[in-house]
Amino acid sequence: MRNQTTWNLEPPPGFQGIREDLPIYGYERHLPHWRQTGATYFVTSRLTDSIPADKRREIEDRKTEWRRQHALQPNKFPLEQLARIISEREERWLDQGMGSCLLRQSRFSNLVATAFQHFHLERYDMGASVVMPNHFHCIVRPYPERGKELEDVTKSWKSYTGYKINQMLAQQGELWQQESYDRIVRDEEHLWRCIQYIGRNPVKANLNPESCHLWINPQWKELGWGFEERT
């Protein structure tokens, strides 16, 4: 059920929550991923050095322990719960500004923000985004009818920006963590919470929102789907 903030808002153009008439399928790598044709996703991607080795080991140990505890109760404790636990822990570390934080430099953050917009309305609908010093968040709906799935979209962003940033730094190597954290945005209520999460992220990390390329789809903003004012 929507909260009072979203009661009178029309669903924004290009948004599709979970549809009961379409199947949901999934696969698992480091994290579980759920997919539905035409769905809108909340996505987080981070730089490879944004979480130190000891923190990565902590996550692996947490995964192993969680699986051991819940091996006999797979239905009661779905993998999505494990993904949420890992994501919440990583988010805390990311906002502490670990790693090289290359995206703190405007020349690199501009590159990422521009990449988001490049194929907007051509390969996908972009709803909102923010570029933090060592990660980004966005709300995006790929166009499967044009042969674009979420993996295609995120791979394109990371391949292009990784290549360009490495070129500018005269270096080589993987810039982005290969796997992104993503969730299907369930409905308008969930969408509102995702938008506000993106809008709060710079303030949570004690950063100037303007330096983080905080962006909301102008068509969405006209309908009231904007960031709440925060100081």
N, C-alpha and C positions, 0 to 999 in steps of 0.2 A: 504493500500500500504506500502511496506517495505521502510525503510529509507535507505540511502546510505550505512550504516554499514552492512546491511543484504542482500543487492542486490545479491551478489555473493555466498552466503552461502547455502549449501544444508540443507534441514530440518534435524535436528539431529535424530539419531536412537532412536526409542521408543516414539517419539513425535507425538501426534495427536491433532490437533486443532479442532475447531467446524466443523462438517460435515453437509452439507445441506441435505444429504440424510437420516440422522438419526434424530429421534425426540429428543427434549429437554424437560425434565420434572423437576418439582421443588417441594419443600416443605418449610415450614417456621417454625422456632422456635423463638429464640431471633433474628436471622437473616434469610433472605431468602437464600436458597441453590438451585443451578441449576445443573442438572446432564445430561450427555449424555454418552452412552455406549462407553467405550474405550478412553474417553477424558483425556487430561492432565490438572492438576489443580495447581493453586498457592494457597498455604495453609499457614495460620498463626494460631498458637496456643499459648496461654499465661498461666502463672501460675495464680492460683486463687486469690492470694493476690497482683497481679501486678497493679490493678486499685482500688484505695480506694473507700469506700462506697459513699462518696460525689460525686465522678466522675461517679460512676455507676448510681446514681440518676439523675445526669445531662444528661446521655445518655437516660434514661427512659423518662425524661421530654422532651428531644429533639424528641424522637420517637413519643410520644403522640401528641406533637404540629405538627409534620410533617404530621401525619395521619389526624389530624383535618383539616389542611390546604388543603390537597390533596385528601380528601375522595371522592370528586366528579370528580376527574380527574385521575383515576387509570391508564389509558393508557398513558397519557401524562407524568406522574411522576411514573415510574415503581419502584417496591420495590428495585431493584438493586441500584437505586440512593440513597435510604435511607441506604442501606448496605454500600455503598461507603462513605457516610458522617460519619457514625458511625466508620468505619474502620480507616479513616483518622484521626479522633479525638483520637481514642484509640492508634494509632501508635505514635502520638506525646507524649502521656503520657508514653507509654512503653519505648520510647527512653530516657525518663528522669530518668529511673532506679528506678521506684517506687516498693514498696514491698520488700520482703526478698531477691530477686535476687539470689536465690539459684544456678542458673546456672552460676553464676560468678565463682563458685568453679570448678576447673578443673575436680575433680572426678565425679561431676554430669554432667557437660557439655560433658565429654567424654562418659558417659553412654548414653546420648541422641544421640550424633553423631554416636555411634556404633550401636544403635538401628535402625537408618535410613538405615544403610548399610546391616543389618543382612539378610533381605529378598529381597534386591535389585536383580532384574533379576529373582526372583522366584515368588514373589507375586505382584511386581510392578517395574516400571522403575523410578529411582530417577534421576532427572536432575541436581538439585542444591539445596544447603541448607546452612543455617547459624544458629548457636545456640547463641542467645543473653542472657544477664543475667536473663531476666524474660519472654522470649518468643522465638519462633523459626519461621523461614520461610522456605518453601521448594517448589520445583516444582516436582510433582509426577504424574505418570500415573498408576493407579491400573490395575490389570489383571482380568477383569470381567469373562473372559473365564475360569479362575481358581477359580471362586466364590468369588473374592475379589472386593469389592466396596470401595470407598474412606472412608466411615465411618468405615469399618472393619480395614483399614490400620491405620488411626489415632487413633482409639480406642486401637489397639494393642500397638502402640508406647506409648501412655499415660498410659495405664494400667500397662505395664511392667516397664517403668521408674518410674512411681509414686510409685509402690510397692517397687522397689529396693531402691529408695531415702528415702522413709519413713522408710524402714528397716535399712538403714545406719544411719539414724538420731534417731532411736528408737522412732518414733512417728506414729500417725495415722491421717487419714483425706484425703480429696481430694486435690491433689497437682495441678492438671491441671483444668482449666476451661473446663467443659464438651464439650461445643460447640466451634468448630473452625470456623474461617473466611476462606471461600474458594471461588475461582472464576475459571470458565473454562478459560484456556488460548486460546484465539480466533484463533490466527494465528502466523506466524513466527515473525511478527513485535511486537505483544504483548509479545511473548516469550522473545524476546531480552530485552524489557523493564523490564520484571519480573526478568530476570537474573541480569540486572544492578541494580535493586532495592535491590536485595539480596546482591550484592557485595558492595553497598554503605552503607548498614545499620551499620556496625561497625564504619565506619568513621563518619557517621552522629551522632552517640552516643558517639563519642570521645573515641573509644575503639581500641585496637590493633586487626586487622583482624585475626591474628594467634590465638588469645585467644578465638575467636568465632567459630572455626572450619568451616571456610568458605570453601565450597566444590563445585566443578563443575564436572560433569560426564567427565572422561578423554576422552571418545569417542567424546563427544560434543566439548571439548576443541580442539581436533585435527582438527575439522572441522571449527574452528574459533568462536565457541559459548562460549567465555570466558568472564571473568570480565574485564572491561576496567581498565587500570592502574589509580589509584587515590592516592593522597598523603593527 
